[in-house]
Amino acid sequence: MGPGLGDTDVFEAEHADNPDPAPFIGFRPTHAVNVIAMANRAVDHTIATLLTATVMNTTRQD
């Protein structure tokens, strides 16, 4: 979800109350990635996080 994908108004509304992440991560995100997993252990959460980060780094167009 983000520019050119999904509904931009929904993306912006969902993140309107969040603090600006740019000072912390060095850029302003423009897309959302939803990962649904039946994760109930720390290793499951870690793997889901690494997978999401890898997908975002692969598709990021700076």
CHARMM-style PDB file with segment names, atoms N, HN, CA, C and O in Angstrom:
ATOM      1  N   MET     1       0.842  -1.162   0.000  1.00  0.00      PROA
ATOM      2  CA  MET     1       0.000   0.000   0.000  1.00  0.00      PROA
ATOM      3  C   MET     1       0.896   1.237   0.000  1.00  0.00      PROA
ATOM      4  O   MET     1       1.827   1.314   0.802  1.00  0.00      PROA
ATOM      5  N   GLY     2       0.649   2.168  -0.846  1.00  0.00      PROA
ATOM      6  HN  GLY     2      -0.107   2.106  -1.498  1.00  0.00      PROA
ATOM      7  CA  GLY     2       1.432   3.394  -0.920  1.00  0.00      PROA
ATOM      8  C   GLY     2       1.287   4.016  -2.295  1.00  0.00      PROA
ATOM      9  O   GLY     2       0.398   3.626  -3.053  1.00  0.00      PROA
ATOM     10  N   PRO     3       2.145   4.980  -2.640  1.00  0.00      PROA
ATOM     11  CA  PRO     3       2.019   5.652  -3.931  1.00  0.00      PROA
ATOM     12  C   PRO     3       2.005   4.668  -5.092  1.00  0.00      PROA
ATOM     13  O   PRO     3       2.923   3.861  -5.243  1.00  0.00      PROA
ATOM     14  N   GLY     4       0.977   4.738  -5.900  1.00  0.00      PROA
ATOM     15  HN  GLY     4       0.232   5.393  -5.778  1.00  0.00      PROA
ATOM     16  CA  GLY     4       0.872   3.864  -7.062  1.00  0.00      PROA
ATOM     17  C   GLY     4       0.342   2.478  -6.749  1.00  0.00      PROA
ATOM     18  O   GLY     4       0.042   1.715  -7.668  1.00  0.00      PROA
ATOM     19  N   LEU     5       0.221   2.133  -5.478  1.00  0.00      PROA
ATOM     20  HN  LEU     5       0.466   2.753  -4.732  1.00  0.00      PROA
ATOM     21  CA  LEU     5      -0.274   0.822  -5.058  1.00  0.00      PROA
ATOM     22  C   LEU     5      -1.324   1.017  -3.985  1.00  0.00      PROA
ATOM     23  O   LEU     5      -1.062   1.675  -2.978  1.00  0.00      PROA
ATOM     24  N   GLY     6      -2.477   0.472  -4.175  1.00  0.00      PROA
ATOM     25  HN  GLY     6      -2.689  -0.063  -4.993  1.00  0.00      PROA
ATOM     26  CA  GLY     6      -3.509   0.596  -3.157  1.00  0.00      PROA
ATOM     27  C   GLY     6      -4.074   2.005  -3.093  1.00  0.00      PROA
ATOM     28  O   GLY     6      -3.995   2.762  -4.060  1.00  0.00      PROA
ATOM     29  N   ASP     7      -4.637   2.344  -1.963  1.00  0.00      PROA
ATOM     30  HN  ASP     7      -4.701   1.729  -1.177  1.00  0.00      PROA
ATOM     31  CA  ASP     7      -5.298   3.620  -1.762  1.00  0.00      PROA
ATOM     32  C   ASP     7      -4.399   4.539  -0.946  1.00  0.00      PROA
ATOM     33  O   ASP     7      -4.203   4.304   0.247  1.00  0.00      PROA
ATOM     34  N   THR     8      -3.848   5.582  -1.566  1.00  0.00      PROA
ATOM     35  HN  THR     8      -4.007   5.772  -2.534  1.00  0.00      PROA
ATOM     36  CA  THR     8      -2.923   6.495  -0.895  1.00  0.00      PROA
ATOM     37  C   THR     8      -3.594   7.196   0.274  1.00  0.00      PROA
ATOM     38  O   THR     8      -2.952   7.421   1.300  1.00  0.00      PROA
ATOM     39  N   ASP     9      -4.869   7.549   0.148  1.00  0.00      PROA
ATOM     40  HN  ASP     9      -5.391   7.366  -0.686  1.00  0.00      PROA
ATOM     41  CA  ASP     9      -5.579   8.217   1.242  1.00  0.00      PROA
ATOM     42  C   ASP     9      -5.669   7.322   2.475  1.00  0.00      PROA
ATOM     43  O   ASP     9      -5.524   7.801   3.600  1.00  0.00      PROA
ATOM     44  N   VAL    10      -5.906   6.032   2.273  1.00  0.00      PROA
ATOM     45  HN  VAL    10      -6.023   5.643   1.359  1.00  0.00      PROA
ATOM     46  CA  VAL    10      -5.969   5.089   3.394  1.00  0.00      PROA
ATOM     47  C   VAL    10      -4.597   4.982   4.040  1.00  0.00      PROA
ATOM     48  O   VAL    10      -4.493   5.003   5.267  1.00  0.00      PROA
ATOM     49  N   PHE    11      -3.537   4.868   3.237  1.00  0.00      PROA
ATOM     50  HN  PHE    11      -3.621   4.851   2.241  1.00  0.00      PROA
ATOM     51  CA  PHE    11      -2.175   4.773   3.766  1.00  0.00      PROA
ATOM     52  C   PHE    11      -1.858   5.987   4.642  1.00  0.00      PROA
ATOM     53  O   PHE    11      -1.359   5.836   5.757  1.00  0.00      PROA
ATOM     54  N   GLU    12      -2.146   7.180   4.140  1.00  0.00      PROA
ATOM     55  HN  GLU    12      -2.551   7.303   3.234  1.00  0.00      PROA
ATOM     56  CA  GLU    12      -1.850   8.403   4.886  1.00  0.00      PROA
ATOM     57  C   GLU    12      -2.693   8.503   6.146  1.00  0.00      PROA
ATOM     58  O   GLU    12      -2.188   8.929   7.184  1.00  0.00      PROA
ATOM     59  N   ALA    13      -3.952   8.125   6.083  1.00  0.00      PROA
ATOM     60  HN  ALA    13      -4.362   7.779   5.239  1.00  0.00      PROA
ATOM     61  CA  ALA    13      -4.831   8.180   7.260  1.00  0.00      PROA
ATOM     62  C   ALA    13      -4.370   7.208   8.347  1.00  0.00      PROA
ATOM     63  O   ALA    13      -4.419   7.529   9.534  1.00  0.00      PROA
ATOM     64  N   GLU    14      -3.925   6.028   7.939  1.00  0.00      PROA
ATOM     65  HN  GLU    14      -3.884   5.767   6.974  1.00  0.00      PROA
ATOM     66  CA  GLU    14      -3.477   5.038   8.917  1.00  0.00      PROA
ATOM     67  C   GLU    14      -2.220   5.477   9.646  1.00  0.00      PROA
ATOM     68  O   GLU    14      -1.974   5.037  10.769  1.00  0.00      PROA
ATOM     69  N   HSD    15      -1.424   6.332   9.033  1.00  0.00      PROA
ATOM     70  HN  HSD    15      -1.623   6.690   8.120  1.00  0.00      PROA
ATOM     71  CA  HSD    15      -0.157   6.752   9.631  1.00  0.00      PROA
ATOM     72  C   HSD    15      -0.164   8.192  10.116  1.00  0.00      PROA
ATOM     73  O   HSD    15       0.872   8.700  10.544  1.00  0.00      PROA
ATOM     74  N   ALA    16      -1.306   8.859  10.060  1.00  0.00      PROA
ATOM     75  HN  ALA    16      -2.149   8.446   9.712  1.00  0.00      PROA
ATOM     76  CA  ALA    16      -1.393  10.281  10.413  1.00  0.00      PROA
ATOM     77  C   ALA    16      -1.043  10.544  11.878  1.00  0.00      PROA
ATOM     78  O   ALA    16      -0.472  11.589  12.191  1.00  0.00      PROA
ATOM     79  N   ASP    17      -1.370   9.627  12.772  1.00  0.00      PROA
ATOM     80  HN  ASP    17      -1.834   8.778  12.518  1.00  0.00      PROA
ATOM     81  CA  ASP    17      -1.128   9.836  14.202  1.00  0.00      PROA
ATOM     82  C   ASP    17       0.262   9.378  14.647  1.00  0.00      PROA
ATOM     83  O   ASP    17       0.644   9.595  15.797  1.00  0.00      PROA
ATOM     84  N   ASN    18       1.007   8.758  13.764  1.00  0.00      PROA
ATOM     85  HN  ASN    18       0.697   8.582  12.830  1.00  0.00      PROA
ATOM     86  CA  ASN    18       2.339   8.260  14.115  1.00  0.00      PROA
ATOM     87  C   ASN    18       3.360   9.391  14.090  1.00  0.00      PROA
ATOM     88  O   ASN    18       3.214  10.339  13.318  1.00  0.00      PROA
ATOM     89  N   PRO    19       4.395   9.302  14.930  1.00  0.00      PROA
ATOM     90  CA  PRO    19       5.466  10.301  14.845  1.00  0.00      PROA
ATOM     91  C   PRO    19       6.237  10.148  13.533  1.00  0.00      PROA
ATOM     92  O   PRO    19       6.242   9.076  12.927  1.00  0.00      PROA
ATOM     93  N   ASP    20       6.880  11.219  13.109  1.00  0.00      PROA
ATOM     94  HN  ASP    20       6.876  12.089  13.602  1.00  0.00      PROA
ATOM     95  CA  ASP    20       7.675  11.192  11.877  1.00  0.00      PROA
ATOM     96  C   ASP    20       8.885  10.268  12.079  1.00  0.00      PROA
ATOM     97  O   ASP    20       9.721  10.546  12.938  1.00  0.00      PROA
ATOM     98  N   PRO    21       8.997   9.180  11.311  1.00  0.00      PROA
ATOM     99  CA  PRO    21      10.097   8.240  11.515  1.00  0.00      PROA
ATOM    100  C   PRO    21      11.411   8.677  10.858  1.00  0.00      PROA
ATOM    101  O   PRO    21      12.459   8.101  11.148  1.00  0.00      PROA
ATOM    102  N   ALA    22      11.374   9.682   9.981  1.00  0.00      PROA
ATOM    103  HN  ALA    22      10.522  10.151   9.745  1.00  0.00      PROA
ATOM    104  CA  ALA    22      12.566  10.076   9.220  1.00  0.00      PROA
ATOM    105  C   ALA    22      13.786  10.357  10.093  1.00  0.00      PROA
ATOM    106  O   ALA    22      14.878   9.917   9.734  1.00  0.00      PROA
ATOM    107  N   PRO    23      13.666  11.060  11.211  1.00  0.00      PROA
ATOM    108  CA  PRO    23      14.862  11.306  12.031  1.00  0.00      PROA
ATOM    109  C   PRO    23      15.492  10.025  12.589  1.00  0.00      PROA
ATOM    110  O   PRO    23      16.683   9.997  12.900  1.00  0.00      PROA
ATOM    111  N   PHE    24      14.693   8.977  12.711  1.00  0.00      PROA
ATOM    112  HN  PHE    24      13.726   8.999  12.458  1.00  0.00      PROA
ATOM    113  CA  PHE    24      15.179   7.734  13.306  1.00  0.00      PROA
ATOM    114  C   PHE    24      15.721   6.746  12.276  1.00  0.00      PROA
ATOM    115  O   PHE    24      16.693   6.038  12.541  1.00  0.00      PROA
ATOM    116  N   ILE    25      15.090   6.698  11.096  1.00  0.00      PROA
ATOM    117  HN  ILE    25      14.300   7.273  10.881  1.00  0.00      PROA
ATOM    118  CA  ILE    25      15.486   5.691  10.105  1.00  0.00      PROA
ATOM    119  C   ILE    25      16.105   6.295   8.852  1.00  0.00      PROA
ATOM    120  O   ILE    25      16.568   5.562   7.979  1.00  0.00      PROA
ATOM    121  N   GLY    26      16.120   7.631   8.750  1.00  0.00      PROA
ATOM    122  HN  GLY    26      15.744   8.227   9.460  1.00  0.00      PROA
ATOM    123  CA  GLY    26      16.818   8.282   7.646  1.00  0.00      PROA
ATOM    124  C   GLY    26      15.997   8.495   6.380  1.00  0.00      PROA
ATOM    125  O   GLY    26      16.525   9.016   5.398  1.00  0.00      PROA
ATOM    126  N   PHE    27      14.714   8.106   6.371  1.00  0.00      PROA
ATOM    127  HN  PHE    27      14.285   7.683   7.169  1.00  0.00      PROA
ATOM    128  CA  PHE    27      13.857   8.336   5.215  1.00  0.00      PROA
ATOM    129  C   PHE    27      12.406   8.286   5.680  1.00  0.00      PROA
ATOM    130  O   PHE    27      12.117   7.796   6.772  1.00  0.00      PROA
ATOM    131  N   ARG    28      11.507   8.787   4.863  1.00  0.00      PROA
ATOM    132  HN  ARG    28      11.741   9.186   3.977  1.00  0.00      PROA
ATOM    133  CA  ARG    28      10.083   8.763   5.177  1.00  0.00      PROA
ATOM    134  C   ARG    28       9.441   7.633   4.379  1.00  0.00      PROA
ATOM    135  O   ARG    28       9.402   7.703   3.150  1.00  0.00      PROA
ATOM    136  N   PRO    29       8.938   6.597   5.044  1.00  0.00      PROA
ATOM    137  CA  PRO    29       8.324   5.476   4.323  1.00  0.00      PROA
ATOM    138  C   PRO    29       7.147   5.928   3.475  1.00  0.00      PROA
ATOM    139  O   PRO    29       6.390   6.817   3.863  1.00  0.00      PROA
ATOM    140  N   THR    30       7.007   5.310   2.323  1.00  0.00      PROA
ATOM    141  HN  THR    30       7.622   4.588   2.007  1.00  0.00      PROA
ATOM    142  CA  THR    30       5.902   5.628   1.423  1.00  0.00      PROA
ATOM    143  C   THR    30       5.022   4.422   1.151  1.00  0.00      PROA
ATOM    144  O   THR    30       3.986   4.552   0.499  1.00  0.00      PROA
ATOM    145  N   HSD    31       5.411   3.250   1.638  1.00  0.00      PROA
ATOM    146  HN  HSD    31       6.253   3.144   2.168  1.00  0.00      PROA
ATOM    147  CA  HSD    31       4.638   2.037   1.408  1.00  0.00      PROA
ATOM    148  C   HSD    31       4.514   1.264   2.709  1.00  0.00      PROA
ATOM    149  O   HSD    31       5.367   1.368   3.591  1.00  0.00      PROA
ATOM    150  N   ALA    32       3.462   0.501   2.818  1.00  0.00      PROA
ATOM    151  HN  ALA    32       2.769   0.416   2.101  1.00  0.00      PROA
ATOM    152  CA  ALA    32       3.264  -0.376   3.968  1.00  0.00      PROA
ATOM    153  C   ALA    32       3.409  -1.822   3.514  1.00  0.00      PROA
ATOM    154  O   ALA    32       3.023  -2.175   2.400  1.00  0.00      PROA
ATOM    155  N   VAL    33       3.957  -2.639   4.370  1.00  0.00      PROA
ATOM    156  HN  VAL    33       4.270  -2.352   5.276  1.00  0.00      PROA
ATOM    157  CA  VAL    33       4.054  -4.069   4.116  1.00  0.00      PROA
ATOM    158  C   VAL    33       3.337  -4.774   5.252  1.00  0.00      PROA
ATOM    159  O   VAL    33       3.653  -4.557   6.422  1.00  0.00      PROA
ATOM    160  N   ASN    34       2.386  -5.603   4.917  1.00  0.00      PROA
ATOM    161  HN  ASN    34       2.129  -5.779   3.967  1.00  0.00      PROA
ATOM    162  CA  ASN    34       1.671  -6.377   5.925  1.00  0.00      PROA
ATOM    163  C   ASN    34       2.176  -7.810   5.886  1.00  0.00      PROA
ATOM    164  O   ASN    34       2.167  -8.455   4.838  1.00  0.00      PROA
ATOM    165  N   VAL    35       2.613  -8.296   7.031  1.00  0.00      PROA
ATOM    166  HN  VAL    35       2.621  -7.772   7.883  1.00  0.00      PROA
ATOM    167  CA  VAL    35       3.064  -9.677   7.149  1.00  0.00      PROA
ATOM    168  C   VAL    35       2.190 -10.347   8.194  1.00  0.00      PROA
ATOM    169  O   VAL    35       2.123  -9.903   9.340  1.00  0.00      PROA
ATOM    170  N   ILE    36       1.529 -11.407   7.796  1.00  0.00      PROA
ATOM    171  HN  ILE    36       1.583 -11.768   6.865  1.00  0.00      PROA
ATOM    172  CA  ILE    36       0.688 -12.154   8.720  1.00  0.00      PROA
ATOM    173  C   ILE    36       1.339 -13.519   8.911  1.00  0.00      PROA
ATOM    174  O   ILE    36       1.576 -14.255   7.952  1.00  0.00      PROA
ATOM    175  N   ALA    37       1.617 -13.835  10.158  1.00  0.00      PROA
ATOM    176  HN  ALA    37       1.424 -13.238  10.937  1.00  0.00      PROA
ATOM    177  CA  ALA    37       2.265 -15.111  10.455  1.00  0.00      PROA
ATOM    178  C   ALA    37       1.707 -15.654  11.763  1.00  0.00      PROA
ATOM    179  O   ALA    37       1.338 -14.894  12.658  1.00  0.00      PROA
ATOM    180  N   MET    38       1.654 -16.930  11.857  1.00  0.00      PROA
ATOM    181  HN  MET    38       1.955 -17.547  11.130  1.00  0.00      PROA
ATOM    182  CA  MET    38       1.248 -17.560  13.104  1.00  0.00      PROA
ATOM    183  C   MET    38       2.493 -17.678  13.978  1.00  0.00      PROA
ATOM    184  O   MET    38       3.010 -18.770  14.214  1.00  0.00      PROA
ATOM    185  N   ALA    39       2.955 -16.530  14.449  1.00  0.00      PROA
ATOM    186  HN  ALA    39       2.535 -15.643  14.258  1.00  0.00      PROA
ATOM    187  CA  ALA    39       4.203 -16.462  15.211  1.00  0.00      PROA
ATOM    188  C   ALA    39       3.889 -16.438  16.703  1.00  0.00      PROA
ATOM    189  O   ALA    39       3.175 -15.558  17.185  1.00  0.00      PROA
ATOM    190  N   ASN    40       4.422 -17.400  17.414  1.00  0.00      PROA
ATOM    191  HN  ASN    40       5.001 -18.115  17.023  1.00  0.00      PROA
ATOM    192  CA  ASN    40       4.200 -17.420  18.856  1.00  0.00      PROA
ATOM    193  C   ASN    40       5.506 -17.593  19.639  1.00  0.00      PROA
ATOM    194  O   ASN    40       5.491 -17.777  20.857  1.00  0.00      PROA
ATOM    195  N   ARG    41       6.618 -17.533  18.933  1.00  0.00      PROA
ATOM    196  HN  ARG    41       6.631 -17.383  17.945  1.00  0.00      PROA
ATOM    197  CA  ARG    41       7.922 -17.607  19.598  1.00  0.00      PROA
ATOM    198  C   ARG    41       8.780 -16.449  19.112  1.00  0.00      PROA
ATOM    199  O   ARG    41       8.528 -15.893  18.043  1.00  0.00      PROA
ATOM    200  N   ALA    42       9.773 -16.089  19.877  1.00  0.00      PROA
ATOM    201  HN  ALA    42       9.978 -16.540  20.745  1.00  0.00      PROA
ATOM    202  CA  ALA    42      10.652 -14.964  19.523  1.00  0.00      PROA
ATOM    203  C   ALA    42      11.313 -15.189  18.163  1.00  0.00      PROA
ATOM    204  O   ALA    42      11.449 -14.245  17.384  1.00  0.00      PROA
ATOM    205  N   VAL    43      11.722 -16.414  17.868  1.00  0.00      PROA
ATOM    206  HN  VAL    43      11.611 -17.181  18.500  1.00  0.00      PROA
ATOM    207  CA  VAL    43      12.375 -16.686  16.592  1.00  0.00      PROA
ATOM    208  C   VAL    43      11.413 -16.434  15.422  1.00  0.00      PROA
ATOM    209  O   VAL    43      11.837 -15.976  14.362  1.00  0.00      PROA
ATOM    210  N   ASP    44      10.124 -16.733  15.613  1.00  0.00      PROA
ATOM    211  HN  ASP    44       9.780 -17.106  16.474  1.00  0.00      PROA
ATOM    212  CA  ASP    44       9.133 -16.476  14.558  1.00  0.00      PROA
ATOM    213  C   ASP    44       9.024 -14.987  14.276  1.00  0.00      PROA
ATOM    214  O   ASP    44       8.964 -14.573  13.118  1.00  0.00      PROA
ATOM    215  N   HSD    45       9.000 -14.187  15.321  1.00  0.00      PROA
ATOM    216  HN  HSD    45       9.049 -14.523  16.262  1.00  0.00      PROA
ATOM    217  CA  HSD    45       8.907 -12.732  15.161  1.00  0.00      PROA
ATOM    218  C   HSD    45      10.168 -12.183  14.492  1.00  0.00      PROA
ATOM    219  O   HSD    45      10.087 -11.292  13.647  1.00  0.00      PROA
ATOM    220  N   THR    46      11.307 -12.704  14.864  1.00  0.00      PROA
ATOM    221  HN  THR    46      11.373 -13.428  15.551  1.00  0.00      PROA
ATOM    222  CA  THR    46      12.576 -12.260  14.273  1.00  0.00      PROA
ATOM    223  C   THR    46      12.614 -12.576  12.784  1.00  0.00      PROA
ATOM    224  O   THR    46      13.009 -11.728  11.983  1.00  0.00      PROA
ATOM    225  N   ILE    47      12.217 -13.763  12.411  1.00  0.00      PROA
ATOM    226  HN  ILE    47      11.896 -14.452  13.062  1.00  0.00      PROA
ATOM    227  CA  ILE    47      12.222 -14.158  11.004  1.00  0.00      PROA
ATOM    228  C   ILE    47      11.245 -13.304  10.198  1.00  0.00      PROA
ATOM    229  O   ILE    47      11.570 -12.887   9.087  1.00  0.00      PROA
ATOM    230  N   ALA    48      10.056 -13.038  10.739  1.00  0.00      PROA
ATOM    231  HN  ALA    48       9.793 -13.376  11.642  1.00  0.00      PROA
ATOM    232  CA  ALA    48       9.083 -12.196  10.042  1.00  0.00      PROA
ATOM    233  C   ALA    48       9.636 -10.784   9.855  1.00  0.00      PROA
ATOM    234  O   ALA    48       9.438 -10.178   8.802  1.00  0.00      PROA
ATOM    235  N   THR    49      10.321 -10.262  10.859  1.00  0.00      PROA
ATOM    236  HN  THR    49      10.482 -10.755  11.714  1.00  0.00      PROA
ATOM    237  CA  THR    49      10.919  -8.932  10.762  1.00  0.00      PROA
ATOM    238  C   THR    49      12.014  -8.895   9.706  1.00  0.00      PROA
ATOM    239  O   THR    49      12.057  -7.968   8.897  1.00  0.00      PROA
ATOM    240  N   LEU    50      12.895  -9.881   9.701  1.00  0.00      PROA
ATOM    241  HN  LEU    50      12.861 -10.634  10.358  1.00  0.00      PROA
ATOM    242  CA  LEU    50      13.980  -9.926   8.715  1.00  0.00      PROA
ATOM    243  C   LEU    50      13.436 -10.099   7.297  1.00  0.00      PROA
ATOM    244  O   LEU    50      13.961  -9.503   6.356  1.00  0.00      PROA
ATOM    245  N   LEU    51      12.402 -10.898   7.141  1.00  0.00      PROA
ATOM    246  HN  LEU    51      11.975 -11.382   7.906  1.00  0.00      PROA
ATOM    247  CA  LEU    51      11.784 -11.076   5.824  1.00  0.00      PROA
ATOM    248  C   LEU    51      11.194  -9.756   5.323  1.00  0.00      PROA
ATOM    249  O   LEU    51      11.384  -9.393   4.163  1.00  0.00      PROA
ATOM    250  N   THR    52      10.490  -9.049   6.184  1.00  0.00      PROA
ATOM    251  HN  THR    52      10.336  -9.345   7.126  1.00  0.00      PROA
ATOM    252  CA  THR    52       9.907  -7.767   5.797  1.00  0.00      PROA
ATOM    253  C   THR    52      10.987  -6.767   5.413  1.00  0.00      PROA
ATOM    254  O   THR    52      10.861  -6.074   4.403  1.00  0.00      PROA
ATOM    255  N   ALA    53      12.050  -6.686   6.213  1.00  0.00      PROA
ATOM    256  HN  ALA    53      12.152  -7.248   7.033  1.00  0.00      PROA
ATOM    257  CA  ALA    53      13.143  -5.763   5.917  1.00  0.00      PROA
ATOM    258  C   ALA    53      13.810  -6.107   4.581  1.00  0.00      PROA
ATOM    259  O   ALA    53      14.160  -5.212   3.811  1.00  0.00      PROA
ATOM    260  N   THR    54      13.981  -7.379   4.314  1.00  0.00      PROA
ATOM    261  HN  THR    54      13.697  -8.106   4.939  1.00  0.00      PROA
ATOM    262  CA  THR    54      14.596  -7.808   3.052  1.00  0.00      PROA
ATOM    263  C   THR    54      13.724  -7.432   1.872  1.00  0.00      PROA
ATOM    264  O   THR    54      14.234  -6.955   0.858  1.00  0.00      PROA
ATOM    265  N   VAL    55      12.435  -7.633   1.979  1.00  0.00      PROA
ATOM    266  HN  VAL    55      12.020  -8.020   2.803  1.00  0.00      PROA
ATOM    267  CA  VAL    55      11.518  -7.275   0.890  1.00  0.00      PROA
ATOM    268  C   VAL    55      11.581  -5.768   0.655  1.00  0.00      PROA
ATOM    269  O   VAL    55      11.646  -5.330  -0.493  1.00  0.00      PROA
ATOM    270  N   MET    56      11.562  -4.982   1.704  1.00  0.00      PROA
ATOM    271  HN  MET    56      11.509  -5.338   2.637  1.00  0.00      PROA
ATOM    272  CA  MET    56      11.594  -3.523   1.551  1.00  0.00      PROA
ATOM    273  C   MET    56      12.926  -3.066   0.943  1.00  0.00      PROA
ATOM    274  O   MET    56      12.937  -2.171   0.098  1.00  0.00      PROA
ATOM    275  N   ASN    57      14.027  -3.655   1.355  1.00  0.00      PROA
ATOM    276  HN  ASN    57      14.018  -4.382   2.042  1.00  0.00      PROA
ATOM    277  CA  ASN    57      15.329  -3.280   0.786  1.00  0.00      PROA
ATOM    278  C   ASN    57      15.448  -3.683  -0.671  1.00  0.00      PROA
ATOM    279  O   ASN    57      16.111  -3.001  -1.453  1.00  0.00      PROA
ATOM    280  N   THR    58      14.815  -4.779  -1.041  1.00  0.00      PROA
ATOM    281  HN  THR    58      14.277  -5.333  -0.406  1.00  0.00      PROA
ATOM    282  CA  THR    58      14.863  -5.252  -2.422  1.00  0.00      PROA
ATOM    283  C   THR    58      14.029  -4.372  -3.341  1.00  0.00      PROA
ATOM    284  O   THR    58      14.401  -4.138  -4.491  1.00  0.00      PROA
ATOM    285  N   THR    59      12.908  -3.889  -2.837  1.00  0.00      PROA
ATOM    286  HN  THR    59      12.606  -4.079  -1.903  1.00  0.00      PROA
ATOM    287  CA  THR    59      11.985  -3.122  -3.676  1.00  0.00      PROA
ATOM    288  C   THR    59      12.165  -1.615  -3.545  1.00  0.00      PROA
ATOM    289  O   THR    59      11.523  -0.857  -4.272  1.00  0.00      PROA
ATOM    290  N   ARG    60      13.005  -1.176  -2.655  1.00  0.00      PROA
ATOM    291  HN  ARG    60      13.526  -1.792  -2.064  1.00  0.00      PROA
ATOM    292  CA  ARG    60      13.195   0.266  -2.431  1.00  0.00      PROA
ATOM    293  C   ARG    60      13.862   0.900  -3.641  1.00  0.00      PROA
ATOM    294  O   ARG    60      14.848   0.376  -4.159  1.00  0.00      PROA
ATOM    295  N   GLN    61      13.329   2.021  -4.088  1.00  0.00      PROA
ATOM    296  HN  GLN    61      12.528   2.448  -3.667  1.00  0.00      PROA
ATOM    297  CA  GLN    61      13.848   2.698  -5.282  1.00  0.00      PROA
ATOM    298  C   GLN    61      14.318   4.090  -4.914  1.00  0.00      PROA
ATOM    299  O   GLN    61      13.574   5.054  -5.094  1.00  0.00      PROA
ATOM    300  N   ASP    62      15.523   4.222  -4.407  1.00  0.00      PROA
ATOM    301  HN  ASP    62      16.128   3.439  -4.261  1.00  0.00      PROA
ATOM    302  CA  ASP    62      16.086   5.526  -4.042  1.00  0.00      PROA
ATOM    303  C   ASP    62      16.747   6.178  -5.222  1.00  0.00      PROA
ATOM    304  OT1 ASP    62      17.276   7.283  -5.101  1.00  0.00      PROA
TER     305      ASP     62
END
